[in-house]
């Protein structure tokens, strides 16, 4: 019974991490790239408007960073619940 509870707690925490990271990615890709594009376009980086930069490149960079964050979180979670190898 303990293994079942342990597995459920592990999965619940994993899903929480996934939802948080996907929410961050959605906020950056949809929010910064589409909704707040006009406000961000007043700022320029290397000659490009910031709204354009987020829509074209920023969301991809954030997604790659979130992948590394997820790997780190899952390694900690695996150790916490004894699933590490």
DOTOR-840880 format. One line per field, with one value per atom (N, C-alpha, C): residue number from 1; atom name; y, z, x. Coordinates in nm, 4 decimals, padded with zeros to 6 digits, always signed. Example, Ala and Ser with C-alpha at 12.3 -4.5 7.8 and 13.67 -1.06 7.14 Angstrom:
2
pos = (1/1/1/2/2/2)
site = (N/CA/C/N/CA/C)
Y = (-00.5690/-00.4500/-00.3300/-00.2250/-00.1060/+00.0030)
Z = (+00.7800/+00.7800/+00.7800/+00.7080/+00.7140/+00.7870)
X = (+01.3190/+01.2300/+01.3200/+01.2850/+01.3670/+01.2900)
//
This chain:
85
pos = (1/1/1/2/2/2/3/3/3/4/4/4/5/5/5/6/6/6/7/7/7/8/8/8/9/9/9/10/10/10/11/11/11/12/12/12/13/13/13/14/14/14/15/15/15/16/16/16/17/17/17/18/18/18/19/19/19/20/20/20/21/21/21/22/22/22/23/23/23/24/24/24/25/25/25/26/26/26/27/27/27/28/28/28/29/29/29/30/30/30/31/31/31/32/32/32/33/33/33/34/34/34/35/35/35/36/36/36/37/37/37/38/38/38/39/39/39/40/40/40/41/41/41/42/42/42/43/43/43/44/44/44/45/45/45/46/46/46/47/47/47/48/48/48/49/49/49/50/50/50/51/51/51/52/52/52/53/53/53/54/54/54/55/55/55/56/56/56/57/57/57/58/58/58/59/59/59/60/60/60/61/61/61/62/62/62/63/63/63/64/64/64/65/65/65/66/66/66/67/67/67/68/68/68/69/69/69/70/70/70/71/71/71/72/72/72/73/73/73/74/74/74/75/75/75/76/76/76/77/77/77/78/78/78/79/79/79/80/80/80/81/81/81/82/82/82/83/83/83/84/84/84/85/85/85)
site = (N/CA/C/N/CA/C/N/CA/C/N/CA/C/N/CA/C/N/CA/C/N/CA/C/N/CA/C/N/CA/C/N/CA/C/N/CA/C/N/CA/C/N/CA/C/N/CA/C/N/CA/C/N/CA/C/N/CA/C/N/CA/C/N/CA/C/N/CA/C/N/CA/C/N/CA/C/N/CA/C/N/CA/C/N/CA/C/N/CA/C/N/CA/C/N/CA/C/N/CA/C/N/CA/C/N/CA/C/N/CA/C/N/CA/C/N/CA/C/N/CA/C/N/CA/C/N/CA/C/N/CA/C/N/CA/C/N/CA/C/N/CA/C/N/CA/C/N/CA/C/N/CA/C/N/CA/C/N/CA/C/N/CA/C/N/CA/C/N/CA/C/N/CA/C/N/CA/C/N/CA/C/N/CA/C/N/CA/C/N/CA/C/N/CA/C/N/CA/C/N/CA/C/N/CA/C/N/CA/C/N/CA/C/N/CA/C/N/CA/C/N/CA/C/N/CA/C/N/CA/C/N/CA/C/N/CA/C/N/CA/C/N/CA/C/N/CA/C/N/CA/C/N/CA/C/N/CA/C/N/CA/C/N/CA/C/N/CA/C/N/CA/C/N/CA/C/N/CA/C/N/CA/C/N/CA/C/N/CA/C/N/CA/C/N/CA/C)
Y = (-00.1197/+00.0000/+00.1254/+00.1181/+00.2336/+00.2700/+00.1653/+00.1920/+00.2619/+00.2266/+00.2897/+00.4357/+00.4632/+00.6016/+00.6816/+00.6190/+00.6835/+00.7174/+00.6246/+00.6464/+00.7551/+00.7569/+00.8603/+00.9986/+01.0079/+01.1366/+01.1830/+01.0891/+01.1200/+01.1740/+01.1034/+01.1436/+01.2779/+01.3003/+01.4261/+01.5436/+01.5265/+01.6323/+01.6532/+01.5454/+01.5541/+01.6344/+01.6055/+01.6764/+01.8240/+01.8525/+01.9927/+02.0667/+02.0046/+02.0658/+02.0899/+01.9919/+02.0041/+02.1194/+02.1287/+02.2350/+02.3740/+02.3855/+02.5138/+02.5533/+02.4593/+02.4901/+02.5185/+02.4459/+02.4748/+02.6094/+02.6473/+02.7787/+02.8904/+02.8717/+02.9702/+02.9799/+02.8655/+02.8664/+02.9328/+02.9040/+02.9659/+03.1166/+03.1604/+03.3041/+03.3743/+03.3104/+03.3726/+03.3687/+03.2537/+03.2412/+03.3147/+03.2954/+03.3586/+03.5014/+03.5181/+03.6507/+03.7511/+03.7195/+03.8139/+03.8226/+03.7119/+03.7115/+03.7642/+03.7576/+03.7966/+03.9054/+03.8777/+03.9713/+04.1035/+04.0951/+04.2157/+04.2616/+04.2183/+04.2495/+04.4002/+04.4723/+04.6165/+04.6908/+04.6519/+04.7162/+04.6828/+04.5590/+04.5174/+04.5738/+04.6089/+04.6622/+04.8009/+04.8647/+04.9946/+04.9781/+04.8564/+04.8259/+04.7543/+04.7914/+04.7273/+04.6567/+04.5404/+04.4636/+04.4381/+04.4881/+04.4714/+04.5147/+04.6206/+04.6738/+04.6089/+04.5031/+04.4347/+04.4692/+04.4835/+04.5112/+04.3889/+04.4140/+04.3049/+04.2107/+04.2623/+04.1773/+04.0807/+04.1304/+04.0456/+03.9405/+03.9821/+03.8892/+03.7750/+03.8075/+03.7019/+03.6092/+03.6644/+03.5812/+03.4892/+03.5357/+03.4588/+03.3707/+03.4203/+03.3476/+03.3264/+03.4239/+03.4185/+03.3005/+03.2669/+03.1548/+03.0233/+03.0113/+02.8877/+02.8781/+02.9897/+02.9896/+02.9542/+03.0136/+02.9840/+02.8365/+02.7791/+02.6381/+02.5492/+02.5791/+02.4994/+02.5128/+02.6327/+02.6534/+02.5737/+02.5739/+02.4994/+02.3491/+02.2999/+02.1579/+02.1248/+02.2086/+02.1849/+02.1989/+02.2941/+02.3094/+02.1841/+02.1317/+02.0106/+01.8911/+01.8772/+01.7665/+01.7777/+01.8966/+01.9164/+01.8861/+01.9351/+01.9091/+01.7599/+01.6921/+01.5492/+01.4683/+01.5091/+01.4403/+01.4533/+01.5726/+01.5921/+01.5109/+01.5077/+01.4330/+01.2830/+01.2343/+01.0926/+01.0557/+01.1401/+01.1140/+01.1194/+01.2153/+01.2315/+01.1066/+01.0446/+00.9291/+00.7956/+00.7990/+00.6764/+00.6078/+00.6859/+00.6278/+00.6553/+00.7136/+00.7416/+00.6132/+00.6154/+00.4966/+00.5259)
Z = (+00.0000/+00.0000/+00.0000/+00.0633/+00.0705/-00.0672/-00.1491/-00.2836/-00.3687/-00.3530/-00.4286/-00.3899/-00.2603/-00.2136/-00.2583/-00.2541/-00.2969/-00.4456/-00.5260/-00.6700/-00.7017/-00.6294/-00.6511/-00.6151/-00.5057/-00.4657/-00.5669/-00.6155/-00.7170/-00.8434/-00.8901/-01.0130/-00.9961/-00.8792/-00.8528/-00.8567/-00.7970/-00.7981/-00.9386/-01.0139/-01.1518/-01.2372/-01.2260/-01.3027/-01.2632/-01.1374/-01.0921/-01.1579/-01.1639/-01.2312/-01.3791/-01.4437/-01.5871/-01.6112/-01.5304/-01.5484/-01.5251/-01.4257/-01.3989/-01.5147/-01.5620/-01.6704/-01.8013/-01.8297/-01.9500/-01.9406/-01.8212/-01.8019/-01.8285/-01.7832/-01.8097/-01.9591/-02.0254/-02.1697/-02.2447/-02.2044/-02.2677/-02.2476/-02.1265/-02.0990/-02.1847/-02.2012/-02.2808/-02.4299/-02.4794/-02.6241/-02.6682/-02.5988/-02.6394/-02.5873/-02.4595/-02.3983/-02.4563/-02.4496/-02.4963/-02.6480/-02.7159/-02.8615/-02.9312/-02.8655/-02.9328/-02.8549/-02.7304/-02.6556/-02.6223/-02.5761/-02.5340/-02.6370/-02.7610/-02.8684/-02.8876/-02.8913/-02.9161/-02.8055/-02.6812/-02.5697/-02.5714/-02.6046/-02.6079/-02.7283/-02.8344/-02.9535/-02.9321/-02.8206/-02.7913/-02.7459/-02.7089/-02.6656/-02.7795/-02.8039/-02.9117/-02.8561/-02.9118/-02.8793/-03.0105/-03.0204/-03.1403/-03.2665/-03.2556/-03.3706/-03.3982/-03.3255/-03.3460/-03.2324/-03.2662/-03.1641/-03.0741/-02.9445/-02.8464/-02.8689/-02.9091/-02.9375/-03.0517/-03.1559/-03.2684/-03.2216/-03.1394/-03.0915/-03.0127/-02.9217/-02.8434/-02.9333/-03.0324/-03.1204/-03.2054/-03.2474/-03.3394/-03.2691/-03.1615/-03.1001/-02.9503/-02.8823/-02.7367/-02.6822/-02.7441/-02.6964/-02.7104/-02.8169/-02.8347/-02.7301/-02.7024/-02.5998/-02.4633/-02.4313/-02.3032/-02.2966/-02.4063/-02.4084/-02.3813/-02.4425/-02.4201/-02.2748/-02.2198/-02.0794/-01.9885/-02.0206/-01.9391/-01.9455/-02.0568/-02.0654/-01.9645/-01.9579/-01.8612/-01.7174/-01.6932/-01.5597/-01.5236/-01.6184/-01.5933/-01.5621/-01.6363/-01.6102/-01.4693/-01.4306/-01.2957/-01.1879/-01.2095/-01.1133/-01.1028/-01.2162/-01.2141/-01.1487/-01.1677/-01.0988/-00.9481/-00.9011/-00.7579/-00.7093/-00.7911/-00.7546/-00.7506/-00.8450/-00.8452/-00.7186/-00.6782/-00.5557/-00.4321/-00.4326/-00.3185/-00.2960/-00.4033/-00.3911/-00.4135/-00.4310/-00.4420/-00.5762/-00.6816/-00.8157/-00.8963/-00.8351/-00.9067/-00.9219/-01.0220/-01.0470/-01.0217)
X = (+00.0827/+00.0000/+00.0866/+00.1981/+00.2874/+00.3428/+00.3735/+00.4235/+00.3189/+00.1938/+00.0859/+00.0709/+00.0738/+00.0655/+00.1862/+00.3019/+00.4253/+00.4188/+00.3692/+00.3580/+00.2555/+00.1450/+00.0435/+00.0967/+00.1688/+00.2269/+00.3307/+00.4097/+00.5111/+00.4447/+00.3412/+00.2735/+00.2026/+00.1426/+00.0732/+00.1705/+00.2871/+00.3874/+00.4444/+00.4603/+00.5079/+00.4095/+00.2817/+00.1792/+00.1765/+00.1957/+00.1992/+00.3143/+00.4318/+00.5462/+00.5172/+00.4586/+00.4284/+00.3313/+00.2275/+00.1291/+00.1896/+00.2745/+00.3402/+00.4313/+00.5120/+00.6057/+00.5324/+00.4252/+00.3476/+00.2768/+00.2345/+00.1730/+00.2732/+00.3958/+00.5003/+00.5260/+00.5359/+00.5608/+00.4453/+00.3219/+00.2056/+00.2079/+00.2377/+00.2408/+00.3455/+00.4602/+00.5662/+00.5315/+00.4910/+00.4680/+00.3418/+00.2331/+00.1081/+00.0985/+00.1330/+00.1212/+00.2186/+00.3475/+00.4484/+00.4526/+00.4267/+00.4354/+00.3122/+00.1949/+00.0708/-00.0037/-00.0395/-00.1232/-00.0526/+00.0699/+00.1416/+00.2437/+00.2259/+00.3204/+00.3344/+00.2240/+00.2300/+00.3035/+00.2795/+00.3490/+00.4979/+00.5308/+00.6710/+00.7456/+00.6741/+00.7395/+00.7993/+00.7681/+00.8300/+00.9745/+01.0127/+01.1495/+01.2204/+01.3449/+01.4210/+01.5439/+01.5730/+01.6935/+01.7662/+01.8872/+01.9703/+01.8963/+01.8163/+01.7456/+01.6114/+01.5769/+01.4491/+01.3541/+01.2283/+01.1273/+01.1123/+01.0954/+01.0909/+00.9725/+00.8568/+00.7420/+00.7709/+00.8365/+00.8755/+00.9760/+01.0717/+01.1744/+01.1111/+01.0169/+00.9512/+00.8710/+00.8021/+00.7213/+00.8074/+00.9245/+01.0070/+01.1106/+01.1715/+01.2822/+01.2670/+01.2149/+01.2091/+01.1325/+01.0199/+00.9395/+01.0157/+01.0947/+01.1728/+01.2839/+01.3500/+01.4548/+01.3968/+01.2827/+01.2179/+01.1795/+01.1299/+01.0926/+01.2139/+01.3268/+01.4483/+01.4939/+01.4883/+01.5256/+01.4319/+01.3024/+01.2060/+01.2299/+01.2808/+01.3155/+01.4252/+01.5286/+01.6357/+01.5865/+01.4972/+01.4387/+01.3588/+01.2816/+01.2031/+01.2931/+01.4010/+01.4943/+01.5504/+01.5884/+01.6432/+01.5387/+01.4165/+01.3090/+01.2782/+01.2772/+01.2464/+01.3582/+01.4823/+01.5922/+01.5776/+01.5414/+01.5188/+01.3993/+01.2938/+01.1742/+01.2016/+01.2793/+01.3169/+01.3934/+01.4869/+01.5626/+01.4719/+01.3798/+01.2899/+01.2042/+01.1577/+01.0699/+01.1419/+01.2720/+01.3493/+01.3440/+01.3186/+01.3131/+01.4398/+01.5398/+01.6639/+01.7462/+01.8318/+01.9134/+02.0590)
//
